[in-house]
């Protein structure tokens, strides 16, 4: 994403190129602070699940904007959306 004076210049899918596999660096470096985090099984630490956290809320927001009703419970299912649409009308 390209910013100038705090404004996003490529804020649409035409101007913003989605990162591809070629854009991934050859090596990753991960530094963790062991003092405040407890280790997981066998001393492992998670590094990738942080990117999953906003997915459900982003999908719920997209559904809300598309159909005009906000669903507050997961999982989002067609019957839940249908009932919310019927309750709205």
N, CA, C and O atoms as CSV, one atom per row, in Angstrom:
chain,resi,resn,atom,element,x,y,z
A,1,UNK,N,N,0.852,-1.166,0.000
A,1,UNK,CA,C,0.000,0.000,0.000
A,1,UNK,C,C,0.899,1.230,0.000
A,1,UNK,O,O,1.925,1.266,0.680
A,2,UNK,N,N,0.508,2.209,-0.752
A,2,UNK,CA,C,1.310,3.423,-0.895
A,2,UNK,C,C,0.564,4.577,-0.252
A,2,UNK,O,O,-0.597,4.837,-0.568
A,3,UNK,N,N,1.253,5.274,0.665
A,3,UNK,CA,C,0.669,6.413,1.365
A,3,UNK,C,C,1.430,7.680,1.021
A,3,UNK,O,O,2.639,7.650,0.790
A,4,UNK,N,N,0.709,8.792,0.988
A,4,UNK,CA,C,1.332,10.104,0.839
A,4,UNK,C,C,0.575,11.081,1.730
A,4,UNK,O,O,-0.635,11.251,1.580
A,5,UNK,N,N,1.276,11.718,2.648
A,5,UNK,CA,C,0.677,12.644,3.613
A,5,UNK,C,C,-0.477,11.993,4.381
A,5,UNK,O,O,-1.487,12.640,4.658
A,6,UNK,N,N,-0.323,10.716,4.721
A,6,UNK,CA,C,-1.335,10.011,5.487
A,6,UNK,C,C,-2.519,9.525,4.673
A,6,UNK,O,O,-3.441,8.939,5.242
A,7,UNK,N,N,-2.533,9.743,3.370
A,7,UNK,CA,C,-3.631,9.306,2.517
A,7,UNK,C,C,-3.199,8.093,1.699
A,7,UNK,O,O,-2.104,8.069,1.138
A,8,UNK,N,N,-4.063,7.096,1.636
A,8,UNK,CA,C,-3.789,5.907,0.839
A,8,UNK,C,C,-3.990,6.238,-0.627
A,8,UNK,O,O,-5.074,6.663,-1.026
A,9,UNK,N,N,-2.957,6.046,-1.430
A,9,UNK,CA,C,-3.034,6.396,-2.850
A,9,UNK,C,C,-3.563,5.259,-3.718
A,9,UNK,O,O,-4.168,5.506,-4.762
A,10,UNK,N,N,-3.345,4.042,-3.305
A,10,UNK,CA,C,-3.793,2.907,-4.115
A,10,UNK,C,C,-4.821,2.092,-3.348
A,10,UNK,O,O,-4.608,0.911,-3.072
A,11,UNK,N,N,-5.933,2.722,-3.004
A,11,UNK,CA,C,-6.936,2.096,-2.164
A,11,UNK,C,C,-7.990,1.293,-2.895
A,11,UNK,O,O,-9.010,0.946,-2.298
A,12,UNK,N,N,-7.786,0.985,-4.158
A,12,UNK,CA,C,-8.751,0.137,-4.851
A,12,UNK,C,C,-8.018,-1.035,-5.498
A,12,UNK,O,O,-6.791,-1.028,-5.591
A,13,UNK,N,N,-8.749,-2.015,-5.933
A,13,UNK,CA,C,-8.119,-3.225,-6.455
A,13,UNK,C,C,-7.484,-3.033,-7.822
A,13,UNK,O,O,-6.724,-3.892,-8.270
A,14,UNK,N,N,-7.777,-1.924,-8.497
A,14,UNK,CA,C,-7.141,-1.666,-9.781
A,14,UNK,C,C,-5.705,-1.194,-9.562
A,14,UNK,O,O,-4.790,-1.613,-10.270
A,15,UNK,N,N,-5.515,-0.312,-8.567
A,15,UNK,CA,C,-4.190,0.258,-8.315
A,15,UNK,C,C,-3.381,-0.527,-7.297
A,15,UNK,O,O,-2.164,-0.355,-7.223
A,16,UNK,N,N,-4.012,-1.371,-6.523
A,16,UNK,CA,C,-3.320,-2.134,-5.480
A,16,UNK,C,C,-3.041,-3.530,-5.988
A,16,UNK,O,O,-3.964,-4.275,-6.317
A,17,UNK,N,N,-1.777,-3.885,-6.053
A,17,UNK,CA,C,-1.452,-5.238,-6.501
A,17,UNK,C,C,-1.376,-6.151,-5.281
A,17,UNK,O,O,-0.643,-5.880,-4.330
A,18,UNK,N,N,-2.128,-7.209,-5.323
A,18,UNK,CA,C,-2.168,-8.169,-4.231
A,18,UNK,C,C,-0.833,-8.908,-4.192
A,18,UNK,O,O,-0.352,-9.352,-5.235
A,19,UNK,N,N,-0.227,-9.049,-3.020
A,19,UNK,CA,C,1.051,-9.770,-2.951
A,19,UNK,C,C,0.910,-11.190,-3.486
A,19,UNK,O,O,-0.088,-11.872,-3.251
A,20,UNK,N,N,1.929,-11.606,-4.202
A,20,UNK,CA,C,1.949,-12.949,-4.770
A,20,UNK,C,C,3.017,-13.778,-4.073
A,20,UNK,O,O,3.749,-13.270,-3.223
A,21,UNK,N,N,3.104,-15.031,-4.427
A,21,UNK,CA,C,4.092,-15.907,-3.805
A,21,UNK,C,C,5.506,-15.397,-4.063
A,21,UNK,O,O,6.382,-15.555,-3.213
A,22,UNK,N,N,5.739,-14.791,-5.218
A,22,UNK,CA,C,7.065,-14.255,-5.531
A,22,UNK,C,C,7.449,-13.105,-4.603
A,22,UNK,O,O,8.634,-12.808,-4.455
A,23,UNK,N,N,6.462,-12.450,-3.972
A,23,UNK,CA,C,6.739,-11.329,-3.088
A,23,UNK,C,C,7.129,-11.753,-1.676
A,23,UNK,O,O,7.535,-10.918,-0.868
A,24,UNK,N,N,7.011,-13.032,-1.378
A,24,UNK,CA,C,7.351,-13.532,-0.045
A,24,UNK,C,C,8.871,-13.595,0.072
A,24,UNK,O,O,9.537,-14.091,-0.836
A,25,UNK,N,N,9.431,-13.099,1.178
A,25,UNK,CA,C,10.888,-13.176,1.326
A,25,UNK,C,C,11.377,-14.618,1.416
A,25,UNK,O,O,10.632,-15.511,1.819
A,26,UNK,N,N,12.625,-14.836,1.038
A,26,UNK,CA,C,13.199,-16.185,1.079
A,26,UNK,C,C,13.337,-16.699,2.508
A,26,UNK,O,O,13.180,-17.893,2.763
A,27,UNK,N,N,13.636,-15.782,3.448
A,27,UNK,CA,C,13.817,-16.184,4.833
A,27,UNK,C,C,12.962,-15.302,5.725
A,27,UNK,O,O,12.816,-14.105,5.480
A,28,UNK,N,N,12.398,-15.909,6.768
A,28,UNK,CA,C,11.638,-15.180,7.777
A,28,UNK,C,C,12.466,-15.137,9.056
A,28,UNK,O,O,13.170,-16.094,9.380
A,29,UNK,N,N,12.380,-14.041,9.768
A,29,UNK,CA,C,13.050,-13.938,11.063
A,29,UNK,C,C,11.980,-13.638,12.099
A,29,UNK,O,O,11.183,-12.712,11.948
A,30,UNK,N,N,11.982,-14.433,13.141
A,30,UNK,CA,C,10.981,-14.249,14.187
A,30,UNK,C,C,11.684,-14.123,15.527
A,30,UNK,O,O,12.396,-15.031,15.954
A,31,UNK,N,N,11.481,-12.993,16.183
A,31,UNK,CA,C,12.011,-12.790,17.523
A,31,UNK,C,C,10.840,-12.764,18.485
A,31,UNK,O,O,9.905,-11.982,18.314
A,32,UNK,N,N,10.888,-13.608,19.485
A,32,UNK,CA,C,9.801,-13.621,20.456
A,32,UNK,C,C,10.351,-13.271,21.830
A,32,UNK,O,O,11.493,-13.591,22.161
A,33,UNK,N,N,9.533,-12.620,22.604
A,33,UNK,CA,C,9.891,-12.253,23.959
A,33,UNK,C,C,9.412,-13.366,24.878
A,33,UNK,O,O,8.219,-13.460,25.168
A,34,UNK,N,N,10.313,-14.194,25.330
A,34,UNK,CA,C,9.942,-15.362,26.125
A,34,UNK,C,C,9.520,-14.999,27.545
A,34,UNK,O,O,8.972,-15.842,28.255
A,35,UNK,N,N,9.760,-13.782,27.964
A,35,UNK,CA,C,9.431,-13.416,29.334
A,35,UNK,C,C,7.928,-13.256,29.550
A,35,UNK,O,O,7.439,-13.560,30.639
A,36,UNK,N,N,7.191,-12.797,28.565
A,36,UNK,CA,C,5.762,-12.570,28.756
A,36,UNK,C,C,4.890,-13.592,28.059
A,36,UNK,O,O,3.675,-13.596,28.258
A,37,UNK,N,N,5.470,-14.454,27.253
A,37,UNK,CA,C,4.692,-15.480,26.574
A,37,UNK,C,C,5.043,-16.848,27.124
A,37,UNK,O,O,6.216,-17.170,27.311
A,38,UNK,N,N,4.037,-17.641,27.378
A,38,UNK,CA,C,4.295,-19.025,27.749
A,38,UNK,C,C,4.480,-19.841,26.483
A,38,UNK,O,O,3.801,-19.596,25.486
A,39,UNK,N,N,5.368,-20.785,26.507
A,39,UNK,CA,C,5.555,-21.624,25.319
A,39,UNK,C,C,4.384,-22.574,25.133
A,39,UNK,O,O,3.698,-22.942,26.087
A,40,UNK,N,N,4.175,-22.955,23.903
A,40,UNK,CA,C,3.132,-23.919,23.591
A,40,UNK,C,C,3.653,-25.331,23.759
A,40,UNK,O,O,4.655,-25.538,24.443
A,41,UNK,N,N,2.999,-26.303,23.153
A,41,UNK,CA,C,3.452,-27.687,23.263
A,41,UNK,C,C,4.887,-27.844,22.753
A,41,UNK,O,O,5.229,-27.343,21.682
A,42,UNK,N,N,5.698,-28.524,23.506
A,42,UNK,CA,C,7.096,-28.778,23.157
A,42,UNK,C,C,7.888,-27.481,22.955
A,42,UNK,O,O,8.883,-27.473,22.230
A,43,UNK,N,N,7.448,-26.374,23.595
A,43,UNK,CA,C,8.162,-25.106,23.496
A,43,UNK,C,C,7.866,-24.312,22.240
A,43,UNK,O,O,8.551,-23.326,21.968
A,44,UNK,N,N,6.863,-24.713,21.463
A,44,UNK,CA,C,6.567,-24.026,20.208
A,44,UNK,C,C,5.856,-22.699,20.468
A,44,UNK,O,O,5.263,-22.494,21.527
A,45,UNK,N,N,5.925,-21.826,19.509
A,45,UNK,CA,C,5.230,-20.542,19.574
A,45,UNK,C,C,4.513,-20.318,18.245
A,45,UNK,O,O,5.038,-20.651,17.182
A,46,UNK,N,N,3.306,-19.751,18.318
A,46,UNK,CA,C,2.551,-19.483,17.104
A,46,UNK,C,C,3.051,-18.236,16.401
A,46,UNK,O,O,3.468,-17.278,17.052
A,47,UNK,N,N,3.012,-18.242,15.078
A,47,UNK,CA,C,3.430,-17.070,14.327
A,47,UNK,C,C,2.401,-16.689,13.259
A,47,UNK,O,O,2.395,-15.542,12.814
A,48,UNK,N,N,1.531,-17.610,12.833
A,48,UNK,CA,C,0.664,-17.333,11.703
A,48,UNK,C,C,-0.794,-17.091,12.019
A,48,UNK,O,O,-1.521,-16.559,11.181
A,49,UNK,N,N,-1.250,-17.473,13.227
A,49,UNK,CA,C,-2.684,-17.385,13.466
A,49,UNK,C,C,-3.172,-15.959,13.692
A,49,UNK,O,O,-4.378,-15.718,13.646
A,50,UNK,N,N,-2.284,-15.016,13.933
A,50,UNK,CA,C,-2.707,-13.625,14.118
A,50,UNK,C,C,-3.426,-13.064,12.902
A,50,UNK,O,O,-4.300,-12.208,13.036
A,51,UNK,N,N,-3.066,-13.536,11.727
A,51,UNK,CA,C,-3.726,-13.086,10.506
A,51,UNK,C,C,-5.130,-13.623,10.333
A,51,UNK,O,O,-5.889,-13.120,9.505
A,52,UNK,N,N,-5.490,-14.646,11.108
A,52,UNK,CA,C,-6.828,-15.225,11.005
A,52,UNK,C,C,-7.857,-14.490,11.851
A,52,UNK,O,O,-9.058,-14.621,11.613
A,53,UNK,N,N,-7.411,-13.727,12.826
A,53,UNK,CA,C,-8.338,-13.105,13.769
A,53,UNK,C,C,-9.370,-12.190,13.114
A,53,UNK,O,O,-10.540,-12.263,13.489
A,54,UNK,N,N,-9.012,-11.340,12.166
A,54,UNK,CA,C,-10.016,-10.414,11.629
A,54,UNK,C,C,-10.908,-10.991,10.533
A,54,UNK,O,O,-11.803,-10.299,10.050
A,55,UNK,N,N,-10.687,-12.230,10.134
A,55,UNK,CA,C,-11.419,-12.774,8.982
A,55,UNK,C,C,-12.914,-12.863,9.248
A,55,UNK,O,O,-13.707,-12.421,8.417
A,56,UNK,N,N,-13.319,-13.420,10.376
A,56,UNK,CA,C,-14.750,-13.604,10.648
A,56,UNK,C,C,-15.466,-12.269,10.732
A,56,UNK,O,O,-16.563,-12.125,10.193
A,57,UNK,N,N,-14.867,-11.289,11.396
A,57,UNK,CA,C,-15.524,-9.988,11.491
A,57,UNK,C,C,-15.570,-9.293,10.139
A,57,UNK,O,O,-16.537,-8.589,9.847
A,58,UNK,N,N,-14.556,-9.471,9.315
A,58,UNK,CA,C,-14.572,-8.867,7.974
A,58,UNK,C,C,-15.673,-9.479,7.118
A,58,UNK,O,O,-16.360,-8.768,6.385
A,59,UNK,N,N,-15.842,-10.786,7.209
A,59,UNK,CA,C,-16.914,-11.447,6.447
A,59,UNK,C,C,-18.277,-10.999,6.965
A,59,UNK,O,O,-19.186,-10.739,6.176
A,60,UNK,N,N,-18.422,-10.908,8.290
A,60,UNK,CA,C,-19.698,-10.453,8.857
A,60,UNK,C,C,-20.012,-9.027,8.421
A,60,UNK,O,O,-21.162,-8.711,8.119
A,61,UNK,N,N,-19.005,-8.170,8.386
A,61,UNK,CA,C,-19.220,-6.799,7.907
A,61,UNK,C,C,-19.601,-6.778,6.438
A,61,UNK,O,O,-20.463,-5.997,6.034
A,62,UNK,N,N,-18.973,-7.623,5.634
A,62,UNK,CA,C,-19.307,-7.682,4.213
A,62,UNK,C,C,-20.745,-8.143,4.009
A,62,UNK,O,O,-21.462,-7.593,3.172
A,63,UNK,N,N,-21.170,-9.149,4.771
A,63,UNK,CA,C,-22.556,-9.625,4.680
A,63,UNK,C,C,-23.511,-8.515,5.105
A,63,UNK,O,O,-24.538,-8.297,4.463
A,64,UNK,N,N,-23.179,-7.822,6.171
A,64,UNK,CA,C,-24.025,-6.732,6.657
A,64,UNK,C,C,-24.196,-5.642,5.611
A,64,UNK,O,O,-25.301,-5.142,5.395
A,65,UNK,N,N,-23.106,-5.281,4.970
A,65,UNK,CA,C,-23.190,-4.235,3.945
A,65,UNK,C,C,-23.930,-4.724,2.706
A,65,UNK,O,O,-24.599,-3.941,2.031
A,66,UNK,N,N,-23.812,-6.016,2.402
A,66,UNK,CA,C,-24.447,-6.553,1.200
A,66,UNK,C,C,-25.945,-6.714,1.359
A,66,UNK,O,O,-26.697,-6.410,0.432
A,67,UNK,N,N,-26.397,-7.187,2.513
A,67,UNK,CA,C,-27.815,-7.503,2.661
A,67,UNK,C,C,-28.554,-6.567,3.605
A,67,UNK,O,O,-29.784,-6.589,3.650
A,68,UNK,N,N,-27.825,-5.740,4.365
A,68,UNK,CA,C,-28.473,-4.738,5.199
A,68,UNK,C,C,-28.878,-5.191,6.591
A,68,UNK,O,O,-29.598,-4.472,7.283
A,69,UNK,N,N,-28.432,-6.367,7.019
A,69,UNK,CA,C,-28.697,-6.815,8.387
A,69,UNK,C,C,-27.380,-7.263,9.007
A,69,UNK,O,O,-26.526,-7.835,8.330
A,70,UNK,N,N,-27.227,-6.998,10.294
A,70,UNK,CA,C,-26.003,-7.385,10.988
A,70,UNK,C,C,-26.253,-8.666,11.778
A,70,UNK,O,O,-27.174,-8.742,12.591
A,71,UNK,N,N,-25.426,-9.657,11.527
A,71,UNK,CA,C,-25.473,-10.925,12.242
A,71,UNK,C,C,-24.412,-10.856,13.338
A,71,UNK,O,O,-23.249,-10.567,13.059
A,72,UNK,N,N,-24.807,-11.120,14.575
A,72,UNK,CA,C,-23.899,-10.981,15.709
A,72,UNK,C,C,-23.316,-12.305,16.187
A,72,UNK,O,O,-22.468,-12.315,17.080
A,73,UNK,N,N,-23.752,-13.419,15.612
A,73,UNK,CA,C,-23.308,-14.729,16.077
A,73,UNK,C,C,-22.635,-15.492,14.948
A,73,UNK,O,O,-23.058,-15.436,13.793
A,74,UNK,N,N,-21.577,-16.205,15.312
A,74,UNK,CA,C,-20.899,-17.062,14.354
A,74,UNK,C,C,-21.291,-18.501,14.623
A,74,UNK,O,O,-21.616,-18.839,15.761
A,75,UNK,N,N,-21.272,-19.350,13.629
A,75,UNK,CA,C,-20.898,-19.096,12.248
A,75,UNK,C,C,-22.034,-18.421,11.477
A,75,UNK,O,O,-23.210,-18.571,11.810
A,76,UNK,N,N,-21.658,-17.686,10.457
A,76,UNK,CA,C,-22.657,-17.097,9.572
A,76,UNK,C,C,-23.168,-18.201,8.658
A,76,UNK,O,O,-22.397,-18.815,7.920
A,77,UNK,N,N,-24.447,-18.444,8.709
A,77,UNK,CA,C,-25.034,-19.479,7.861
A,77,UNK,C,C,-26.184,-18.881,7.075
A,77,UNK,O,O,-26.776,-17.889,7.500
A,78,UNK,N,N,-26.506,-19.467,5.943
A,78,UNK,CA,C,-27.643,-18.954,5.177
A,78,UNK,C,C,-28.947,-18.895,5.979
A,78,UNK,O,O,-29.682,-17.916,5.847
A,79,UNK,N,N,-29.268,-19.908,6.809
A,79,UNK,CA,C,-30.508,-19.793,7.591
A,79,UNK,C,C,-30.497,-18.602,8.561
A,79,UNK,O,O,-31.527,-17.951,8.743
A,80,UNK,N,N,-29.362,-18.313,9.177
A,80,UNK,CA,C,-29.290,-17.158,10.076
A,80,UNK,C,C,-29.516,-15.859,9.318
A,80,UNK,O,O,-30.223,-14.968,9.789
A,81,UNK,N,N,-28.914,-15.760,8.150
A,81,UNK,CA,C,-29.081,-14.546,7.341
A,81,UNK,C,C,-30.533,-14.430,6.890
A,81,UNK,O,O,-31.108,-13.343,6.918
A,82,UNK,N,N,-31.122,-15.542,6.477
A,82,UNK,CA,C,-32.521,-15.538,6.034
A,82,UNK,C,C,-33.446,-15.097,7.172
A,82,UNK,O,O,-34.334,-14.270,6.969
A,83,UNK,N,N,-33.237,-15.648,8.362
A,83,UNK,CA,C,-34.080,-15.256,9.502
A,83,UNK,C,C,-33.906,-13.775,9.837
A,83,UNK,O,O,-34.877,-13.088,10.156
A,84,UNK,N,N,-32.671,-13.288,9.763
A,84,UNK,CA,C,-32.446,-11.862,10.046
A,84,UNK,C,C,-33.102,-10.984,9.007
A,84,UNK,O,O,-33.619,-9.919,9.343
A,85,UNK,N,N,-33.095,-11.404,7.743
A,85,UNK,CA,C,-33.784,-10.639,6.689
A,85,UNK,C,C,-35.293,-10.658,6.903
A,85,UNK,O,O,-35.964,-9.645,6.706
A,86,UNK,N,N,-35.820,-11.799,7.303
A,86,UNK,CA,C,-37.269,-11.891,7.537
A,86,UNK,C,C,-37.674,-11.050,8.731
A,86,UNK,O,O,-38.736,-10.429,8.710
A,87,UNK,N,N,-36.849,-11.014,9.778
A,87,UNK,CA,C,-37.156,-10.208,10.963
A,87,UNK,C,C,-37.073,-8.719,10.663
A,87,UNK,O,O,-37.767,-7.919,11.290
A,88,UNK,N,N,-36.236,-8.346,9.716
A,88,UNK,CA,C,-36.103,-6.938,9.353
A,88,UNK,C,C,-37.329,-6.440,8.595
A,88,UNK,O,O,-37.759,-5.301,8.775
A,89,UNK,N,N,-37.881,-7.290,7.756
A,89,UNK,CA,C,-39.015,-6.852,6.907
A,89,UNK,C,C,-40.365,-7.075,7.539
A,89,UNK,O,O,-41.390,-6.754,6.937
